[in-house]
Amino acid sequence: MSLESEHSVTHFNSAASSQGSPLRILSNTFRDLWEWRALAQILAIRDIQAQYRQSILGILWAFLPPLVLSVGLSVANANGIVKPGETSIPLPAYVFISMTLFQIFFASLQGPINGLWGAKGVLTRVTFPRETIVLAEVIKLPITFLIQIFGIVVFFIWFKLPFGWTTLLAPFSFLLLIMLGVTIGLLLTPIALLYRDLSSALGILMFVWLSFTPVAFPPNDYPGFFATTVRLNPVTPLLVTTRELALNQVLTYPENFVIVGIGTVLLFFVGLIFFRLSMPMVIERWSS
């Protein structure tokens, strides 16, 4: 099913839906997302099928990055090459769970940019809510995580990791982590679509951001300047809280989690408005 074949595209007026107060713009955005949700689901399923069908290792790619990092650090730690510090659970499980969460966060950030770039040819010819592409990318995240969660379950069983009633709250903080990534992606997408350099720099950004996130090291094991940067990193309280809730542990950053969580929700609405207002200008630049 292609976007060109959708008969209802003529019912969408991007100029009209981008006018009015911020509340009106948000209302139009959510209305369009609801009306076009079926197309978003089709696009998400198509992309996932294509991703794994054209790969030799298939769904193993969902496990390989966190698995390689956890094994590599464990071997380096055993041989005294690096000293990650004392983790609350065995290091391989700590790194695998943390890296999986970070991988989902960064995928949620890159999703809007990659999705809109991939649909560039269609966007300049067919009028439909651009947020549909973003929604398709968001739908893909839980599906991918359901694949990855199998590896997490294996680590839980193998290392006999603790869990309790707080484990049931972990999805809430996990959704906030995804929302933070999508929000940053919405704010960066119009700029990245006009200036390809930003898209190319995302790979570098990921490694820099990863170094300031408690993925391979305990939250309190960073010295000096790094410790301050880790605390100011908005990903830190969301990722660490998700991990600690899943493992039924005492929360390290409860206040920061509340502050970043509220800020993420508010900024998400700002990101939606900015995205809807700026995308017509991006499409116009592409078409000129």
C-alpha positions, 0 to 999 in steps of 0.5 A: 500500500503506497501513500499515493494510493490513499484516497483521503489525502485530499481531505488534509489541508496542511496550511489550515491545520497549522493555523490558530492557537497552540491548542488548536494546532495540537488538537488538529495534530492529534485528530490527524494522527488518529485519522491516519493511524491505520496508514502509520501501522501499515508503514511501521509493519512494512519497515520492520518486515523489510528490515529483517527480511533483507538481513542475514542475521535478522532479529539478532541485530536487535541483540548484538549491540548491547550483547557485544558491549556487555561481553566486551566490558566484562572481558576487559573488567576481568582482565583489569583493562577497565574498572567500571566500579561496583554495579548493583547486579552482575556487570554483563546484565547491568550493561545489557539492560542499560544499553538496550534502554539507551538503544531504544532512546536513541532510536526514538530520537533518530526515528523522525529524522530517518523516517522523513528522509526516507519519505522525501520523494513522497512528501513533495508529491502527496499532501498528508499529515507529516506526523504520520511518518513520525507515528510509524517510527514510534510504533516500531519502537515497542515492536523492536523492544518486544524482540529485545526484551527476550534477551533481558528475560534471559539475563534475568533468569540466568543471573537470578535478578530481583524483581518485585511490584516496582517492576510493573512501574518500569513501563511508565518510565520507559515510555517517558524515555521514548517520549524524550527521544521523540521530542528531541527528534521532533525539534531536530528533524526540520533542521536535519532535513534542511542540513544533511550535516546534522543527520550525519553527525547523529552517529557521533552524537550517540557515542558522546551522549553514551559516554555521559549516560550510566550505561557501562558505569554506575551513576555515582562512579563518574569523577569531577566534571563527568559526574556533573554532566551525568547528573545534568543529562536528561536521559540519566534519571529516566534510564536509571529509574527504568532500570531500578524499577525493573530490578526492584531497587531503591531509586537514585534520582527520584527528584530528577526523574519527576522534573525531567518527566514533567519537562519531557511531557511539556516539551513534547507538545512544544515539539509537535507544534514546532514540527507542524509549523516548520514542515511546510517550509521544509517541503517548500524548500525541497520542492524549489 
